[in-house]
Each structure stands twice: as C-alpha cells, then as structure tokens.
Amino acid sequence: MKSLFLLIFIISCSVSFSQVNTAGSGWSWYNPGPMGNDVSSFSIAPDGTQYLCGTHGTLMKSTDGGLHFTPMGSVGESELKEIKVLEGSLKIIVVGQDGARLSNDGGAHWVSYAPNYTLLNTVAVKNDKIILAGDNGKIIASTDNGATFNLTYNNPVTDFKRVIFLTQNGPEAIAIGTNGKIFYSNFWGMSWINVTNPGGGTNFNGIAFANASTGMIVGENAKILRTTDGRQNWTQLVVSIGVDLYDVRMQSPTNAIACGDGGKIFRTTDGGENWSEIFSSPTGNRLVSFDFFNSNPNIGAVWGQKGISATTTDGGATWNEPFQERKEFNLIAPLNYQNRDNSSEGDTLIAVGNSGAFCKSTNAGTTWISYNTGTTLNLETAYFVDSQTGWAVGGKESPLQRIILKTTNGGLNWSTQLTANSNNLYDIKFINATTGLAVGNFGVILRTTNAGTNWISITGVTWTLQDVKFLDANNVIAVGEAGRIFKSTNAGLNWTQVNSGGITSMQYSVDFTDANTGISVGSAGTMYRTTNSGVNWTLLPSVTQNTLNGIYFVNSLTGYVCGTNLGNDCSVLKTTNGGLNWARQNTGTSNILNSVYFSDANTGFVVGEAGTILKTTNGGASVVGIHNLSAELPKTHYLSQNYPNPFNPVTKIKFELPKNSFVKIIVYDISGKEIETLVNENLKAGYYETDFNGSNRSSGIYFYKLITNDFIETKKMILVK
C-alpha cells in the first residue's frame, strides 16, 4: 500500500464556531467559522468592535479584534446588505430586503427603522444625518438622527448600491447604482443631481474617497472611475483586471485597493493608472467588503462570499486568509455505519467531499481532522464496516472517471482499489466485511465478495443510480434517474424496476425505518414511500419543489431530509410520523445541504457546499413558524399585509401582539377550506414574522387569518407562478 501523508487541520470549538444561528435556528455552525453565509457588509466601529451582516439574516460582531464572532439579535431571515455604526459601538443600523433596523444596545435587540421603506441596500451616517438608499431608485434622508425621514429621490432608473458622505464634516454625499448612475447631493442627501458618467451603463458597486477631491468608483466588468474634483468630472481608467469589483478603499490619493470576484484583491500606487493583483483566495469566492481600524489604519479585514475573510497588517499591501476546510461535503455519517444505531459510537463521525476531502471527528463533531486521500477527484460517499475498514467512491463526470479507495486504519491512509476512465460512482454499501455494492452513472453497478479486491460489473440497468441500500443479506434497493427505483433479491446479482417511473425527477437518497418501510427523496421535492420492503412505492404529496439530497431516520417515526433552497432558505425537513407529514426547519443558511445524520433523537448534523457543517443538539429546535423581531412591545394587535404580494413561492406575514396570548395563523384557499396552520402556540407580547410557502400550491387567491384570545383578522394574498 502506498503510504500517504497526513494533513491535519483543526476546526476549533470556540464560541465563534458553535453559536446558535442568528436567524433563530436550532442549528449551529461548526465549519467554516464563524459561519459560511455570504457576507454583504463589514464595518469596524471607532472602539474596534467589528460587525458583519449578510444573507439569511446573518448578524455577527467581534469585540476581541476579530478572533471570535458571536451572533447578534435576530432581525429575521432576509438578506441584509449593509451595517453601520451610528454612535460609539452600541447604536447600529442595518439595512436589507425588509428595510432598516436600529439597535441601541450593540445589536442585542432591534426595532424597525423608517418602516415604510423596504429593499434597502445601503446606509450613510454622519453625526445626526442619515441617508438610506435601495432598489427602484429610492433615497430617504434624515437630518434629525432618524426621528423623521423624507423621500428625497424616487425614480426607478437605478437600484442604488452604495451611498457615502464625502468628508467628515461637510454635507456632500454621493450615491451610485446600477445602469451606471451617479448622483450627488450638496445638502445631506435632501436633494440630488445626476452626474455625467463616462463609463456607460455598468453597474457600480463600491465608492471611496481619499479626501474631498479624489475618489474612485468600482463596478462590474472591472470598471473603475476616478475623480479629482470631488464629483463633477469622472474619468474611466483603462485597467486589465478582468473581474467584477465590489469594494474599494483609498489610503491616499495615489494608494488604493479593490476587491471582487475570484477572491481577488488588487492594489494601485499611482492613482489607479496601474493595478497589480496582490491576493487571490484559494476558494475563488467573491470578496465584497473592506474596513480598517480607526486607531491603526494599517490593520483591516475583507469579507465575502460563503463567509471567507482575509486580514492585513500593512495597510492592504499583503493579505492572509486563515485556513479552513471549504470543499463541498457530500456525506456525513457515523464511522461504523453498519452499527449506526449504537449510540456509544455516535461520537466518531466521517465527512467526505469534493477534491478528495475526507474528514473525521472523534468528539461528536466538535473538532475535525482532515486526511489526505491521495486523490483530487470528488468523493461522493464512504462506508465503514468497522472502526478501521472502509471504502470511499467518486470520480468526475467530464471526462468520465471513477475511483474506489480503501482504508484499513480508520482513514489515516488510503489505497486505490479501482480506477478507470469510465462512469463515476455515487454510492457504496456493504452488508458484511466482504460483500458490497457500488453504483453510479448510467446504471453502473459493481459488486465485490472479497472486500474489494475484485469488483464485478453487473449489467441490466442503464439508468444512473445515486443511492443503494441493503435491507438484509439478499434484499437491496437502489434509487436514481427519472424517479426509478430498483430492487434485488439476490444481493445485487439481478435487478428489477419496482416502480413505474412516470416522473423525470432524479432520486438522490433512500432510507428505511425498518425492514418494510422506506422513503426515497429527490429533485423537484419528490418523495416515494414503501411499506412492503420496496416491492411497491407510492409517490407522496410534494412539500417543496426544490431538490432533496439526503434523508435519515432516527427511528420509525422521526426522520430528516436536507437539500437545496427549500422555500427561502436551505432548510431541513422533519417528520415525526414516519414521513406522512413534514415540517420545515430553519438551518440559518442558504447553502446547499447534501447529507444529514442523527446520532440520537436530539443530536444531528448536516453538511454541504463550501465546507458547511451544522449541528443541532435539540432535534433542530424551533420548526420554522415564527420569530420575534423586537424587544419592544406593540400597543395594539396588528396583522400586516403579506410581503411580497403577489408572491412566488414564499411570502412573509408580520403580526403584533400587545400581550401574551395563544395564537393561531391559518391559511385558507379561495373556497374557504383550511389548508395550512402556520402558527399554533402560546406567544409572548411582541412583533413577529412567519413565512407561508406556496411551493406545493397552485396559483390563486388565498386568505390568512390571525386568531388570538381577543382578536381576529383576515387578509388576502395572491400566489402567482
């Protein structure tokens, strides 16, 4: 066996890696840290406190120089676009799809700010002057510290992406946006003038000034503009950067840095005439937001897509990105899958993924060690028959290549058992230490009876197979392309299609609660169920139209499904009645999730793109229904109009409770038939928000009713697909 070197990284179990997600999720980030959501904005307060916001309601801060980030209070699950400190480090404003929120206590609690405006992308703050701008050409401004706001520009010629004040003390401001638009205000944002742009219709993303005269704008297609007269005249610079740019910082009239796609940072020392690439993230993920310490402008950081970050201590001349495993994970499982119900082995886990990733944890996912598998091919799955002996399979689709690896020392070293320029493999399972099956593209089925020393090709199936499951020594189920499910009654030697197909949805994963009852899941939200060991399958009613990648049952009643964008987030579905009904859980991320595993009724994991590893210790906690938006108390009952309306497929419903009450929110169709209960529990007084997902509903008019102990109100909403 060829000896392979061990590469170790530790995903540390610091506070920043194990906090409950900012959107009220019962799932916690264990990799990458502090989280793997897209960051939209990064800001450093005068006292050094660092803030960031992003997709899925991400709100975090650090008070120790960026070593650890902790979640702030939740403002919901919608994307947040920019965060700014108003005063000191306690008064903060954040803007996003749902509008603006204000915190007076460092982010612990939030209240609605300028409540009549949504789809905000940017905020500028100077003393008691505040400017908010966003989509559809809207700018609102306040000159009294937010007590009142005025709509100062309203023309849908652009979506504003950034607004800034030019100097520390002056009233001048500039707003930039899509379609190459630049607007200038000389009075605190209360009126605006369209500025001529030599750059055409490029979408602009970032702007910065070195002083009152010299500034730069960056945007798509590496577009860079420069002014030396404060805003009146802009010159387009000829550069050979070649990527979209999202932010720029000017340390002086001649020195500037810009960041953008591909995880790249560029630097100029001659006012923008020439740029050199000084950093490129190995992840290739987009970088979008810089900031530097006021106390030491040489120290700063940049954040971006999937939570990547890099730091500098020399004013941006050089950058360092901390190493974290960011390869896409395709599987998480107990080390000894054949003995998966033995909770004593639940602390030892494995995760495999793209580019040969294989990681192992011996402390219930708290820390992970990455081992070199000797391949750069994507590993789709792995299977261990005991604590030492296991296999991993994978390959690639273009050009076609397959690989089977084996370890006999718990993953420390790996040897190649099979490799070929042929159809790649998606799954491997063993019924004992010697007999196993591997399945993959275009009906490939490989069988071994000598622990993988030899693999025999089984013919007869031409459809791609994604997952295979031994029910016992003879009965095997395989699922795959076009909704097809196959069964073998002789340990994989012969196969029969046991469902009629009838749909085009790929089936990705199958699990059984016992020898008789199993569920298969796949694309377009499809679920098949069998109660007779896979002889017959019934297509279950769809609960989502999105792809379901993984399924795992803890016992005969409780099971979990994970997948792609389920509604407005990449959530987990949970059943407590054997798969007859499913409820959506908020995971706190929009990342694609590929695999789910629970070691007991409460402790579970999901893994997915960009190295995502999430863990729950309470069965996924609060099933998505509601979350409180504010610590303040309303004075009256209120049921808002859903937003957006019309919608497809998800809409938000906000409501207010002036006192504690039992609350129900029920959805009805046009005939008055009750079709779904969104909320059904006791709630404390407060401001709340819930979602209605119409993925499995037809277009039309629906009604939703708020019922409390002493208040009832009904409103209409329209689903348009």
Backbone hydrogen bonds, N-H to C=O, Kabsch-Sander energy under -0.5 kcal/mol:
donor,donor_aa,acceptor,acceptor_aa,energy
7,L,5,F,-0.5
8,I,6,L,-0.5
11,I,9,F,-0.6
11,I,368,W,-0.6
12,S,10,I,-1.1
14,S,12,S,-0.9
17,F,14,S,-1.6
18,S,14,S,-0.8
18,S,15,V,-1.0
21,N,27,W,-1.5
24,G,21,N,-1.3
25,S,21,N,-0.5
26,G,586,N,-0.7
26,G,620,G,-0.7
28,S,615,K,-3.0
29,W,19,Q,-0.9
30,Y,613,I,-3.0
31,N,613,I,-1.3
39,V,304,G,-1.9
40,S,53,C,-2.6
41,S,53,C,-1.7
43,S,51,Y,-2.7
45,A,43,S,-0.5
45,A,49,T,-3.2
48,G,45,A,-2.2
50,Q,62,S,-2.6
51,Y,43,S,-3.2
52,L,60,M,-2.2
53,C,41,S,-2.0
54,G,58,T,-1.6
55,T,38,D,-2.3
57,G,54,G,-0.6
57,G,78,S,-1.1
58,T,55,T,-1.5
60,M,52,L,-2.3
61,K,70,T,-2.3
62,S,50,Q,-2.3
67,L,64,D,-0.8
70,T,61,K,-2.8
72,M,59,L,-2.6
73,G,107,G,-3.1
75,V,76,G,-0.6
80,L,54,G,-2.2
81,K,95,V,-3.0
82,E,95,V,-1.4
84,K,93,I,-2.6
86,L,91,K,-3.2
87,E,91,K,-1.1
90,L,87,E,-1.0
91,K,87,E,-1.7
92,I,90,L,-0.7
92,I,103,S,-2.3
93,I,84,K,-2.7
94,V,101,R,-2.2
95,V,82,E,-2.4
96,G,99,G,-1.8
97,Q,79,E,-2.2
99,G,96,G,-1.7
100,A,113,Y,-0.9
101,R,94,V,-2.5
102,L,111,V,-2.7
103,S,92,I,-2.7
106,G,90,L,-3.0
108,A,105,D,-0.8
111,V,102,L,-2.3
113,Y,100,A,-2.3
117,Y,114,A,-1.7
119,L,97,Q,-2.4
120,L,96,G,-2.4
121,N,133,A,-2.4
122,T,133,A,-2.1
124,A,131,I,-2.3
126,K,129,K,-2.6
129,K,126,K,-3.0
130,I,142,S,-2.5
131,I,124,A,-2.4
132,L,140,I,-3.2
133,A,122,T,-2.1
134,G,138,K,-2.1
135,D,119,L,-2.6
137,G,134,G,-0.6
137,G,158,T,-1.6
138,K,135,D,-0.9
139,I,153,Y,-2.2
140,I,132,L,-3.0
141,A,150,N,-2.3
142,S,130,I,-2.8
145,N,128,D,-3.0
147,A,144,D,-1.3
150,N,141,A,-2.5
152,T,139,I,-2.1
152,T,150,N,-0.9
153,Y,139,I,-1.5
155,N,137,G,-1.5
157,V,155,N,-2.0
158,T,155,N,-0.8
160,F,134,G,-2.4
160,F,158,T,-0.6
161,K,176,I,-2.5
162,R,176,I,-1.7
164,I,174,I,-2.3
166,L,172,E,-2.1
173,A,185,S,-2.5
174,I,164,I,-2.3
175,A,183,F,-2.5
176,I,162,R,-2.8
177,G,181,K,-1.7
178,T,159,D,-1.6
179,N,201,G,-0.5
180,G,177,G,-0.5
180,G,202,T,-1.6
181,K,178,T,-1.2
183,F,175,A,-2.8
184,Y,193,I,-2.7
185,S,173,A,-2.8
188,W,171,P,-1.8
190,M,187,F,-2.2
193,I,184,Y,-2.5
195,V,182,I,-3.0
200,G,197,N,-0.8
202,T,199,G,-0.7
204,F,177,G,-2.3
204,F,202,T,-0.5
205,N,218,V,-2.7
206,G,218,V,-1.9
208,A,216,M,-2.1
210,A,214,T,-2.8
211,N,214,T,-1.1
215,G,213,S,-0.6
215,G,227,T,-1.9
216,M,208,A,-2.8
217,I,225,L,-2.0
218,V,206,G,-2.6
219,G,223,K,-1.7
220,E,203,N,-2.5
222,A,219,G,-0.6
222,A,243,V,-0.6
223,K,220,E,-1.5
225,L,217,I,-2.6
226,R,235,T,-2.2
227,T,215,G,-2.2
230,G,213,S,-2.6
232,Q,229,D,-0.5
235,T,226,R,-3.0
237,L,224,I,-2.8
237,L,235,T,-0.5
239,V,237,L,-0.8
245,L,219,G,-2.3
246,Y,259,C,-2.9
247,D,259,C,-1.2
249,R,257,I,-2.6
251,Q,249,R,-0.6
251,Q,255,N,-1.6
252,S,255,N,-1.6
256,A,254,T,-0.5
256,A,268,T,-2.0
257,I,249,R,-2.5
258,A,266,F,-2.2
259,C,247,D,-2.1
260,G,264,K,-1.9
261,D,244,D,-2.3
262,G,284,G,-0.7
263,G,260,G,-0.9
264,K,260,G,-0.6
264,K,261,D,-1.1
265,I,279,F,-2.3
266,F,258,A,-3.1
267,R,276,S,-2.3
268,T,256,A,-2.5
271,G,254,T,-2.5
273,E,270,D,-0.8
276,S,267,R,-2.3
278,I,265,I,-2.5
278,I,276,S,-0.6
279,F,265,I,-1.3
281,S,263,G,-2.0
284,G,281,S,-1.3
287,L,260,G,-2.1
288,V,303,W,-2.6
289,S,303,W,-1.8
291,D,301,A,-1.5
293,F,296,N,-0.6
293,F,299,I,-2.5
299,I,296,N,-2.3
300,G,298,N,-0.5
300,G,312,T,-2.0
301,A,291,D,-2.2
302,V,310,A,-2.3
303,W,289,S,-2.0
304,G,308,I,-1.7
305,Q,286,R,-3.0
307,G,37,N,-0.6
307,G,304,G,-1.4
308,I,305,Q,-1.6
310,A,302,V,-1.9
311,T,320,N,-2.4
312,T,300,G,-2.2
315,G,298,N,-2.6
317,A,314,D,-0.8
320,N,311,T,-2.3
326,R,324,Q,-0.5
329,F,608,G,-2.6
330,N,352,V,-2.9
331,L,352,V,-1.6
333,A,350,I,-2.1
335,L,348,T,-2.1
337,Y,335,L,-0.9
337,Y,384,F,-0.7
338,Q,384,F,-0.9
339,N,336,N,-1.3
340,R,337,Y,-1.6
342,N,339,N,-1.8
343,S,341,D,-1.1
345,E,342,N,-2.1
346,G,343,S,-1.6
348,T,345,E,-1.4
349,L,347,D,-0.7
349,L,361,S,-2.7
350,I,333,A,-2.8
351,A,359,C,-2.4
352,V,331,L,-1.4
353,G,357,A,-2.2
354,N,328,E,-2.7
356,G,353,G,-0.5
356,G,377,L,-1.7
357,A,354,N,-1.1
359,C,351,A,-3.3
360,K,369,I,-2.4
361,S,349,L,-2.4
364,A,347,D,-2.6
365,G,347,D,-0.5
366,T,363,N,-1.3
369,I,360,K,-2.8
371,Y,358,F,-2.7
372,N,5,F,-0.5
373,T,356,G,-0.5
373,T,371,Y,-0.6
378,N,395,G,-1.2
379,L,353,G,-2.2
380,E,378,N,-0.6
380,E,393,V,-2.2
381,T,393,V,-1.3
383,Y,391,W,-2.6
385,V,389,T,-2.2
386,D,389,T,-1.1
390,G,388,Q,-0.5
390,G,407,T,-2.1
391,W,383,Y,-2.5
392,A,405,L,-1.8
393,V,381,T,-2.1
394,G,403,I,-1.7
395,G,378,N,-2.4
396,K,401,Q,-2.0
398,S,399,P,-0.6
401,Q,396,K,-2.0
402,R,420,A,-2.8
403,I,394,G,-1.4
404,I,418,L,-2.6
405,L,392,A,-3.2
406,K,415,S,-2.5
407,T,390,G,-2.6
410,G,388,Q,-2.4
412,L,409,N,-1.1
415,S,406,K,-2.5
417,Q,404,I,-2.8
417,Q,415,S,-0.6
418,L,404,I,-1.6
420,A,402,R,-1.7
422,S,420,A,-1.9
425,L,394,G,-1.6
426,Y,439,V,-2.8
427,D,439,V,-1.7
429,K,437,L,-2.5
431,I,435,T,-2.3
432,N,435,T,-1.1
436,G,434,T,-0.6
436,G,448,T,-2.0
437,L,429,K,-2.9
438,A,446,L,-2.5
439,V,427,D,-2.1
440,G,444,V,-1.8
441,N,424,N,-2.4
443,G,440,G,-0.9
444,V,441,N,-1.6
445,I,458,I,-0.5
446,L,438,A,-3.2
447,R,456,I,-2.4
448,T,436,G,-2.2
451,A,434,T,-2.1
453,T,450,N,-1.4
456,I,447,R,-3.1
458,I,445,I,-3.2
459,T,457,S,-0.5
465,L,440,G,-2.5
466,Q,479,V,-2.6
467,D,479,V,-1.5
469,K,477,I,-3.0
471,L,469,K,-0.5
471,L,475,N,-3.0
472,D,475,N,-1.4
476,V,488,S,-2.5
477,I,469,K,-2.8
478,A,486,F,-2.5
479,V,467,D,-2.2
480,G,484,R,-1.9
481,E,464,T,-3.0
482,A,504,T,-0.5
483,G,480,G,-0.9
483,G,505,S,-1.4
484,R,481,E,-2.0
486,F,478,A,-3.2
487,K,496,T,-2.6
488,S,476,V,-2.5
491,A,474,N,-2.8
493,L,490,N,-1.0
496,T,487,K,-2.2
498,V,485,I,-2.6
499,N,485,I,-0.8
502,G,500,S,-0.8
503,I,482,A,-0.6
507,Q,480,G,-2.5
508,Y,506,M,-0.5
508,Y,521,V,-2.3
509,S,521,V,-1.8
511,D,519,I,-2.0
513,T,517,T,-2.5
514,D,517,T,-1.2
518,G,516,N,-0.5
518,G,530,T,-1.9
519,I,511,D,-2.6
520,S,528,Y,-2.3
521,V,509,S,-2.8
522,G,526,T,-1.8
523,S,506,M,-2.7
525,G,522,G,-0.7
525,G,546,N,-1.1
526,T,523,S,-1.7
528,Y,520,S,-2.5
529,R,538,T,-2.3
530,T,518,G,-2.4
533,S,516,N,-1.8
534,G,516,N,-0.6
535,V,532,N,-1.3
538,T,529,R,-2.7
540,L,527,M,-3.2
540,L,538,T,-0.6
543,V,525,G,-0.5
548,L,522,G,-2.0
549,N,547,T,-0.6
549,N,562,C,-1.9
550,G,562,C,-1.9
552,Y,560,Y,-2.4
554,V,558,T,-2.5
555,N,558,T,-1.3
559,G,557,L,-0.6
559,G,575,T,-1.8
560,Y,552,Y,-2.9
561,V,573,L,-2.4
562,C,550,G,-2.1
563,G,571,S,-0.7
564,T,547,T,-2.5
566,L,564,T,-0.7
566,L,569,D,-1.2
567,G,565,N,-1.3
568,N,566,L,-0.7
569,D,566,L,-1.0
570,C,589,T,-1.2
571,S,569,D,-1.6
572,V,585,Q,-1.3
573,L,561,V,-2.9
574,K,583,A,-2.8
575,T,559,G,-2.4
578,G,557,L,-2.6
580,L,577,N,-0.8
583,A,574,K,-2.5
585,Q,572,V,-3.7
586,N,622,S,-0.7
587,T,585,Q,-0.7
593,L,563,G,-1.9
594,N,607,V,-2.8
595,S,607,V,-1.5
597,Y,605,F,-2.4
599,S,603,T,-2.0
600,D,603,T,-1.2
604,G,602,N,-0.6
604,G,616,T,-2.1
605,F,597,Y,-3.1
606,V,614,L,-1.8
607,V,595,S,-2.0
608,G,612,T,-1.6
609,E,592,I,-2.2
611,G,608,G,-0.7
612,T,609,E,-1.4
613,I,31,N,-2.8
614,L,606,V,-2.7
615,K,28,S,-2.2
616,T,604,G,-2.3
619,G,602,N,-2.8
621,A,618,N,-1.2
624,V,584,R,-2.1
627,H,689,E,-1.2
629,L,687,Y,-3.1
630,S,687,Y,-0.6
638,Y,656,E,-1.5
640,S,654,K,-2.8
643,Y,652,K,-2.3
647,F,718,I,-2.1
651,T,692,F,-2.0
652,K,643,Y,-2.9
653,I,690,T,-3.0
655,F,688,Y,-2.0
656,E,638,Y,-2.7
657,L,686,G,-2.7
661,S,683,L,-2.4
663,V,681,E,-2.9
664,K,707,I,-2.4
665,I,679,V,-1.8
666,I,705,K,-1.9
667,V,676,E,-3.3
668,Y,703,F,-3.2
669,D,673,K,-2.2
672,G,669,D,-1.9
675,I,667,V,-2.9
676,E,667,V,-1.4
678,L,665,I,-2.7
678,L,676,E,-0.6
679,V,665,I,-1.1
681,E,663,V,-1.8
683,L,661,S,-3.0
686,G,657,L,-1.8
688,Y,655,F,-3.1
689,E,627,H,-1.2
690,T,653,I,-2.5
692,F,651,T,-2.4
694,G,649,P,-3.8
694,G,692,F,-0.6
697,R,694,G,-1.9
700,G,719,L,-2.3
702,Y,717,M,-3.1
703,F,668,Y,-2.4
704,Y,715,K,-2.5
705,K,666,I,-2.6
706,L,713,E,-3.0
707,I,664,K,-2.9
707,I,705,K,-0.5
708,T,711,F,-3.0
713,E,706,L,-1.9
715,K,704,Y,-2.4
717,M,702,Y,-3.0
719,L,700,G,-2.8
720,V,647,F,-2.2
720,V,718,I,-0.6
